[in-house]
Amino acid sequence: MTLQTRFTQLFGVTHPIVQGGMQWVGRAELVAAVANAGALGFLTALTQPTPEALYEEIQRCRKLTSRPFGVNLTMLPTITPPPYEEYVQAIIDAGVSIVETAGSLPTERLEQLKQAGILVLHKCTSVRHALSAERRGVDAISIDGFECAGHPGEDDIPGLVLIPRAVESLSIPVIASGGIADGRGLVAALALGAEGVNMGTRFMCTKEAPVHPNIKERIVASDERQTELIFRPLRNTARVASNEVSREVVRRLNAGGDFESVRELVAGARGRRVYETGDADLGIWTVGMSQGLIHDIPSVAELVERVIREAEEIIAGRLPALMRDKTPTTQTSKTPMPQTSEQPS
Ligand SMILES: Cc1cc2nc3c(=O)[nH]c(=O)nc-3n(C[C@H](O)[C@H](O)[C@H](O)COP(=O)(O)O)c2cc1C
């Protein structure tokens, strides 16, 4: 017996588990390990400096796995936008069959992907954006609750409400994302009607993730309170690790500063150096509240196998054991209460 959902069937994977795009982290080593473990991993397109480099990274991943994997394309508002059309063309030319889109989803890019026969999993943070993406023809939705690492949007709706709201509103499969790190989270997501889970922070803290060991240990040592929401006053909120730099960004923007006042602190190159050097206080780096649930650094295969085993134990063991025949309760309620001297007569 294995856990099967519309998502596993549609995307051709063994387990209902996704490793979403992660800037500087979603590289071939990690994505191939996720694919080999039977889950769905996404290379992060913009981690590669050019569309040509992305094409090469896809080939590198293919050498490491024969299982399906995808590419994440994040389209956020930036001052100098990357050549998205060329990145999409590189994905198509490389023969990738699954794409995770995130941020905005321009019609031309969606058409480019759909015409190439690519399955599109669109990640968003609100039911209204999910509905709009469904109407425009995406194949599934990943919905990111407020707990998530990265961009939670501006509505601040946690997964416990957001996931069932998405499920009741959409007819395509919904993947629950944000705050999930183990089998309990997977079962909870399935109970809420989702057909799988997306995990970022948890996969970042595995042996294969191309991140300095110090950063993985920092995640293990941190709890769920140690994140900051930066860019809130700019309405481009991002959840990142709490450190000197992120707290200073929050201070400056709360004091009325504009993007220019924090530009140097939030530079992507600084964040990248965090993962390379292991100095967690060097810049801004992304992590979610789920770090409070992370207590070790397993291999990807160990992690996926554990999440599935935990989920199956809960579904087949703990939950059925909670079920009781109603008859004895009914009889008990009919039994007259014993009278004691303290009870009013
Ligand atoms: C280090 C890191 C980098 C991320 N970068 C991206 C990104 O470039 N594009 C994207 O769509 N999501 C990005 N995310 C978000 C994840 O894909 C995923 O939606 C999120 O981590 C889910 O929340 P969780 O961390 O609680 O599991 C990133 C997450 C992490 C931890």
The ligand as an ORCA input file, in Angstrom:
! r2SCAN-3c Opt
* xyz 0 1
  C      16.162     28.811      0.910
  C      14.828     28.969      0.253
  C      14.753     29.619     -0.961
  C      13.510     29.739     -1.600
  N      13.464     30.320     -2.845
  C      12.309     30.260     -3.566
  C      12.290     30.674     -4.922
  O      13.293     31.138     -5.485
  N      11.113     30.574     -5.595
  C       9.990     30.055     -5.005
  O       8.964     29.955     -5.671
  N       9.977     29.669     -3.718
  C      11.110     29.750     -2.999
  N      11.126     29.283     -1.699
  C       9.860     28.777     -1.098
  C       9.727     27.259     -1.206
  O       9.660     26.811     -2.518
  C       8.448     26.781     -0.477
  O       7.306     27.365     -1.075
  C       8.470     27.114      1.002
  O       9.756     26.890      1.513
  C       7.460     26.298      1.769
  O       7.535     26.602      3.111
  P       8.407     25.734      4.169
  O       9.784     26.264      4.064
  O       7.764     26.007      5.470
  O       8.328     24.306      3.758
  C      12.333     29.212     -1.003
  C      12.433     28.567      0.234
  C      13.657     28.438      0.866
  C      13.730     27.724      2.189
*
